[in-house]
């Protein structure tokens, strides 16, 4: 039996972020967001850099610990690690699209959190990433196909994030609701105890 991880919808929901964008100086930018605890090759830092060099009109925001001596293009802003779920939810809500280059996910919680905040997701089409992507909630592309990621971002830019927002939130609430999934665990444990 598969039971997904859950999202806390008291924290992750679409927020009014006009003031937050203004504080960050990002009012007029199309924002591509990436989130990782620690940025490195396994989380696709090199691919984000390559993508940012290709898509100079977009602003890339990377949340998470950035290794020392990494040279980032001018349109990439590393904002460091945040321990505040409210701040993280504001970054999600501020973004126009969430991109993950991870190729080894058992769930992909950051993608689920992004959808809960009404943000479309672009991910690789392997491991758990495409499995949690809802219909009309973004795009999955072949691994290492930077051009396909760029094309998917362009599609989101053309459609606008509001085109995806309602489906993203609806899918997240249907698939990753905490109370529902905890209930499934309790039900499973009850069944296992009855079998003994």
C-alpha positions in Angstrom: 0.0 0.0 0.0 1.4 3.4 -1.0 0.7 6.3 1.4 2.2 9.7 0.3 3.9 12.2 2.6 1.6 15.1 3.5 1.6 18.8 3.3 0.6 21.2 6.1 -2.0 23.4 4.3 -2.1 25.7 7.3 1.4 26.7 6.1 1.5 26.0 2.4 -1.2 27.9 0.5 -1.2 30.7 -2.1 -0.3 33.9 -0.4 -0.5 37.6 -1.2 3.1 38.3 -1.8 3.1 41.8 -3.4 4.9 43.3 -0.4 7.3 40.4 -0.2 8.2 40.8 -3.9 8.7 44.5 -3.4 11.0 43.9 -0.4 13.1 41.6 -2.6 13.0 44.0 -5.6 11.3 41.5 -7.8 8.0 43.2 -8.6 8.3 43.0 -12.4 10.3 39.7 -12.9 9.2 36.3 -14.1 10.5 34.1 -11.3 11.9 30.6 -11.6 12.3 29.0 -8.2 14.5 26.2 -7.0 14.6 24.8 -3.4 17.2 22.4 -1.9 18.7 22.0 1.6 22.1 22.0 0.1 22.8 23.0 -3.5 25.1 20.7 -5.5 25.2 18.6 -8.6 22.7 16.0 -7.2 20.1 18.9 -6.9 20.9 20.2 -10.3 22.9 23.4 -9.5 24.9 23.1 -12.7 21.7 22.8 -14.7 20.2 25.8 -13.1 23.3 27.8 -13.9 23.2 26.6 -17.5 19.4 27.3 -17.8 19.9 30.8 -16.3 22.6 31.6 -18.9 20.2 30.5 -21.6 17.2 32.4 -20.2 18.6 35.8 -19.3 15.1 37.5 -19.2 14.0 35.4 -16.3 15.0 35.7 -12.6 16.1 32.6 -10.9 15.8 32.3 -7.1 17.5 29.5 -5.3 16.6 28.8 -1.7 19.0 26.7 0.3 22.7 26.5 1.3 24.9 27.5 -1.5 28.5 26.1 -1.5 31.3 28.6 -1.3 33.1 29.8 -4.5 30.1 29.1 -6.8 29.9 31.7 -9.6 26.3 32.4 -10.4 25.0 34.3 -13.4 23.6 37.8 -12.8 20.0 36.7 -13.1 20.4 34.1 -10.3 19.9 35.1 -6.7 20.9 32.6 -3.9 18.9 33.5 -0.8 20.3 30.9 1.6 18.5 28.4 3.7 15.4 29.3 5.6 14.1 27.7 8.7 10.7 29.5 8.4 8.0 27.6 6.7 6.1 30.9 6.3 9.1 32.5 4.4 9.4 29.3 2.3 5.7 29.5 1.4 6.1 33.1 0.4 9.0 32.2 -1.9 6.8 29.5 -3.5 3.8 31.9 -3.8 6.1 34.6 -5.3 7.4 32.3 -8.0 5.8 31.9 -11.4 7.2 28.3 -11.8 9.0 25.8 -9.6 11.8 23.7 -11.2 13.4 20.7 -9.8 16.3 18.9 -11.5 16.6 16.2 -8.8 16.9 12.7 -10.2 16.7 10.7 -7.0 13.4 11.5 -5.2 11.3 9.1 -3.2 8.5 11.7 -3.0 9.6 15.3 -3.9 8.0 17.2 -1.1 9.2 20.6 -2.4 7.2 20.0 -5.6 4.1 19.1 -3.6 4.6 22.3 -1.4 4.9 24.4 -4.6 1.7 23.0 -6.0 -0.1 23.6 -2.6 1.0 27.3 -3.1 -0.6 27.3 -6.6 2.7 27.1 -8.5 3.2 24.9 -11.6 6.1 22.4 -11.4 8.7 21.4 -14.0 10.5 18.1 -13.1 12.4 15.2 -14.7 10.3 12.3 -15.8 12.0 9.7 -13.5 11.7 8.5 -9.9 8.8 10.0 -7.9 8.8 13.4 -9.5 6.3 12.9 -12.3 4.2 10.6 -10.2 3.1 13.4 -7.8 2.6 16.0 -10.6 -1.2 16.5 -11.1 -2.9 17.0 -14.4 -2.3 20.6 -15.7 0.0 21.2 -12.8 3.2 21.6 -14.9 5.4 19.4 -17.0 7.8 16.5 -16.8 10.7 16.4 -19.2 13.5 14.0 -20.1 16.5 14.0 -17.8 19.3 16.4 -18.8 17.2 18.0 -21.5 17.8 21.6 -20.6 16.1 22.8 -23.9 12.9 20.9 -22.9 13.0 22.6 -19.4 13.5 26.0 -21.1 10.6 25.3 -23.5 8.3 24.3 -20.5 9.2 27.5 -18.7 8.4 29.5 -21.8 5.0 27.7 -21.9 4.3 28.6 -18.3 5.4 32.2 -19.0 3.0 32.4 -22.0 0.1 30.8 -20.1 0.7 32.6 -16.8 0.8 30.9 -13.5 -2.9 31.5 -12.9 -3.6 29.1 -15.7 -2.3 26.3 -13.5 -2.9 27.6 -9.9 -6.4 26.2 -9.3 -5.5 22.7 -10.5 -2.2 22.8 -8.5 -4.0 23.6 -5.2 -6.8 21.2 -5.9 -4.4 18.3 -6.7 -2.3 19.0 -3.7 -5.3 19.0 -1.3 -6.7 15.9 -2.8 -3.4 13.9 -2.8 -1.4 15.2 0.1 -3.9 16.1 2.9 -2.4 15.5 6.3 -5.5 14.2 8.1 -6.5 11.9 5.2 -3.0 10.3 5.0 -2.6 10.0 8.8 -6.0 8.3 8.7 -4.7 5.9 6.1 -1.7 5.0 8.3 -4.0 4.4 11.3 -6.2 2.2 9.2 -3.2 0.2 7.9 -1.8 -0.3 11.4 -5.3 -1.5 12.6 -5.5 -4.0 9.7 -2.0 -5.3 10.5 -2.8 -5.6 14.2 -6.0 -7.5 13.4 -4.0 -10.0 11.2 -1.8 -11.0 14.2 
